[in-house]
Amino acid sequence: MTDVNGTHYFGSAMSTWESSRSPHHLSMVRSNLEDNTDTTFPSQHIQQNRTLRHSTLSSTLSLPMEEYHHYRELSLQSAREMDPNDPRLKAVPPSYCRAYCLENSRENVSVSSNSIMQQRSSFGYPTCLFRVTSTSDGNLYALRRIDSVRCVSHKIAQSVMHQWLSNASGREKHTAIGGFDHPGVVRWYKCFLSQRAVFFVHQYHAGAVTLHERFFSQGQGGVPLPESLIWSCLVQLVSAIRAVHGNNLAVRTLQLNHILCTQENTLSLSSSGPYGLPKFRLRINCIGIIDILEFEARKGLEELQSADMRALGCILLSMTTGLEINVNDIYRNNAGQHQARMLIEYFQFVQQNYSREMYLLVQSLLNPSATPSNIQAIASSMAMRAFDELDGAHGCIDERHIALAGIYESGRALRLLLKLAFVNERPEFGIDTNWSESGDCYVLKLFRDFVFHQADVGGRPVMDLGHVVSSLNKLDAADEELIVLVSRDGKNVMVVSFADVAWCLEKAYDELCSSSVSIPSMT
C-alpha cells in the first residue's frame, strides 16, 4: 500500500503517467511568480513526492531492463569485427565485408605462405565459420568455408540448391525470395565455389550457441535435463523435421553441434536448475551441406529419413542421460554385446527417471530390432505436448507485444524531440535572424524549458521522466489541457494548451522543411 497525499493505493505504485497531472499546478506557478523568482517551477506533486516519482529511461521509454541489456549485447556481438591484419580475412570472398570469425580460438589458425589451415569439422573437411556483411544487400550472414573438397562442382551445388531453394517451403505461404522457410530451421541462402573452396551462406542468429555448447560443455555434462525442458526442445525439433520430410527432403544434420540454441524469453526469470531459462528456441543448422559434400554417395530418401529419426532418438537420449551420444556409438556395423548392453542401461535409466511417455518415445526411435517410427507417428504421439509448447509461445508473444509497445512509445517521443531540436535555438532562418526568438518558435522554446528544465524552489534540477513522457504524449495528441509557460527571467508568462504548442511546432517545422536544402543521394 502507498500513501500519496492522503490517498491509499493498493498493489503497485501509481504509474508516472497517471500521477503527472496535478490540479494545483497553475495556482502554484502563479503564486511563485509573485515572488519574482527566476526558476521554472515543477508541479506541487513533484516537490512533495520526488522519491515516488523517480523513474528511469529504460523503464519508461524503452524496453524493460533485462530486455534492454539482452538486445544490447546482441547488437554488440553483431558489430564485432576482426583486426584488419588478421590472416583469416583472406579466407573471406571479396563480396562480403566486416567479417568476424565465430570460431574464436586462435589455436585453430596457422599461417603459411600459401593458405590458412582451419580446424577439421564434423563434416570431415577443414572448416572455418564467419559472421559477415554482404556488400550487395548489407545484411548479416553466417558464411561457412570448407576447404579440400574435390568432389563438388557447380553442377552438383546447383542441383542440391534447386531441391532446397526452388519451391520447397516449410509453411503454406512462400516467401518472396523463395527457399525452404521454417522457424525451426536455420535458413540456407546459397552455396558457391570460390578460392578453391566451397562456401555455404546461412542465416545469422546473434547470440546463438549449439545445443552441445549449451548443455554438454565442460562442467555441465553428465546431468540429465528436466523433462519439461526436454519436451519443449523435442516439440520444436519434431516440427522442423516434419516440415523437411514433408517436402521430400532429409535433414542429415541432427547432431548436438549442429542445432542452434537461442534464449527466447528474457522477461520470465524462472529457471530450471543450472540450465537457465526454461524457454529456448532451437533451430536445425547446416542444412544442405552434407547433401552437397556427399552427393556422389547419396542414399535413398527413405533411408536418409530413417537415419534422421535415429539421430533424433540419440539427441533425446543425450538430453535424458546427460551423456553425449551419437548414432555411431550405438549402431556400428560391428556392434556387439557391449553396445547392446549399453543401450539397455540407457533405456532403464530413462524408465526410472522419466515418464512412461518419454520412455516409449525413446524406445520407438532407438530400438535396434525394429524400424524407427516415422515423423508423422512421432508428431501424432506428441500432440498433447504440443499444446504446452503453444501456450509457452503465446506467452512469449504477449511479452514481445509489451516490449514493442514500449518501443512504439519511444518512437513517438523521438519524432517530437527531433522536430523540437530542429526548431529550438536555431541561430537564424534566412534573413530573419530573430526567427527562433519570436512568435511560434518562442512558444516552443518556453515549452522546451517546461518539459526538460524543471527545477524546485531551491533551483535544483528535477529529473522527472514521468513529466516528460506525459507532456510529450499530450503534445502528440494535441491535448486541450492548459499549461503555463514562463521565461527564465520570470517576466513573460503564457497560458497555452498542448494543442496550441502542437500547432506551433508543425508550423515552424514546415517552414524549415519548405526552405531546406535537399541532400544529394548517396546511391
Secondary structure as UniProt FT lines:
FT   STRAND          2..4
FT   TURN            5..6
FT   STRAND          7..9
FT   HELIX           16..19
FT   TURN            23..24
FT   HELIX           25..33
FT   TURN            34..36
FT   HELIX           44..48
FT   TURN            50..53
FT   HELIX           57..60
FT   HELIX           65..79
FT   TURN            84..85
FT   HELIX           87..91
FT   TURN            94..95
FT   STRAND          96..101
FT   HELIX           106..108
FT   STRAND          110..111
FT   STRAND          116..117
FT   STRAND          119..120
FT   TURN            122..123
FT   STRAND          126..134
FT   TURN            135..137
FT   STRAND          140..147
FT   HELIX           154..165
FT   TURN            176..177
FT   TURN            183..184
FT   STRAND          188..194
FT   TURN            195..196
FT   STRAND          197..203
FT   TURN            206..207
FT   STRAND          209..210
FT   HELIX           211..215
FT   TURN            218..222
FT   HELIX           227..246
FT   TURN            247..248
FT   HELIX           256..258
FT   STRAND          259..263
FT   HELIX           273..275
FT   STRAND          280..284
FT   TURN            287..288
FT   HELIX           289..293
FT   TURN            296..297
FT   HELIX           301..321
FT   HELIX           327..330
FT   TURN            333..334
FT   HELIX           337..353
FT   HELIX           356..366
FT   TURN            368..369
FT   HELIX           375..381
FT   HELIX           383..423
FT   TURN            424..425
FT   TURN            430..431
FT   TURN            433..434
FT   HELIX           435..437
FT   HELIX           439..452
FT   TURN            457..458
FT   HELIX           465..476
FT   TURN            477..478
FT   STRAND          482..486
FT   TURN            488..489
FT   STRAND          493..497
FT   HELIX           498..515
//
